[in-house]
């Protein structure tokens, strides 16, 4: 019975943890790394085809984004997630696959234009891979125990970070002994619009918890985001400019729409009461529909009061949805001062980059950041005061006003993290601190140890913990990321062939004990295939 740390260890993105109980192999999250990748991640300890189950905390790409790759490499198990997470993944993973394929096509064209001798760049995964993994998702309700197999039982608890987000309790049984591991997922901030506050977990032997804001305190005063946003809109519209909001399509966009509805209803932007709002993201539009579909289980009391009165809390007069690329392009040729909400939230991809190109150089405009900007992203660079940026090969001067809606965070601050871990009726035997920048993980561990008496530890990728004995089997050391050469990008099709071979080997190993007649027939089929391509 083991727990191995794979991703988001002393880093914020790319969450992935591996567990082994009996002959079962399990992942908790399989996320994509975003921004600067500081440390190398250990590979999965078994081939993807050997993984039996994935337990998914929520749909954000840094927790779910590599699931289609897992499928491409041979995974055919089940993915357990909440109902709303399953709904969101059905659109987000397709969108991510589309981005992978478009970027691969763009890189191929760029390389060929420069005269480089390169074959077509392969996408990390395809739409077929996304469709394949989506079909393997098993939707679950909050608060219900799910018997996954004889050795494993799980339960999802609302953690208030995103629609459908959850902490996951996992009971593992081996040789008559049961151990319980609680994974916090991303712990939500209190008093978020639309979503309920995080729920606590009462007991666990071991806890794996995030520490994104483990060194930061949000303001103790409840910030009036509606008032602050209205002030930004008025001062920008008075100058004749646009307010461009880089926003995560899922979660943050819906929160901003909630605020804008209030601003519209209360007519808070004097002289510009009829200002238009453009949501320029097909993903955000679909996600908004999913928020509405899951409102009964996930919305908080304030939002539900509106729903009961027949009011849609995230829709209003003047809201315009851009779906096609033509509709997106037209937005920047409309002179009327407006709000443009577009993804991605860190400005790394998507339509937001086009809107930045058209608005960053205009001093009358405002770029309003409403979410976390990871190290190494374009958004982080702009927030930290870059005077110029590169967009589509063109240098753009940063003359627009750069603002942040301070305190609007989907992550709990240090006090929120401490409140969650203090909710356990008895101290867990060990608390593993993950999902935080290097120095933050270290400082939060010291806080848990010195001030709260927890047996806390921040593992690096590759650390192995024996859940049965309660001891570290292997303590990994940090390995700085090495820059990869172009050859590492082009593994593509051959990597898929190797993955298929590993899946075949895993299947054969699982068939030990099959009837001799069937085994002989299977062997003949494999040999025939080998003869064909030899």
Secondary structure, DSSP 4 states (H G I P E B T S, - for coil): -EEEEEESSSSSS--EEEEEETTEEEEEEEPPP-S---BPPPPPSS-GGG--EEE-S---HHHHTTHHHHHHTT--SEEEEEHHHHHHHHHHHHHHHHHHHHHHHHHHHHHHHTT---PPPPPSS-HHHHHHHHTTEEEE-TT--EEEETTEEEEEEE-SSSTT-EEEEEEEEETTEEEEEEE--SPBPTT-SSBPPPPP----SEEEEE-TTTT----SS---HHHHHHHHHHHHHHTT--EEEE--TTTHHHHHHHHHHHHHHTT-STT-TT-EEEEE-HHHHHHHHHHHHTHHHHB-HHHHHHHHTT--TT--TTEEEE-SHHHHHHHTT--S-EEEEES-TTSSSSTHHHHHHHHTT-TT-EEEE-S---TTSHHHHHHTT-SEEEETTEEEE--SEEEE-TT--SB--HHHHHHHHTTSSS--SEEEEESS-HHHHHHHHHHHHHHH---EE-PPTT-EEETTTTEEEE-----BPPPPPGGGGGGHHHHHHHHHHHHHHHHHHHTTT--HHHHHHHHHHHHHHHHHH-
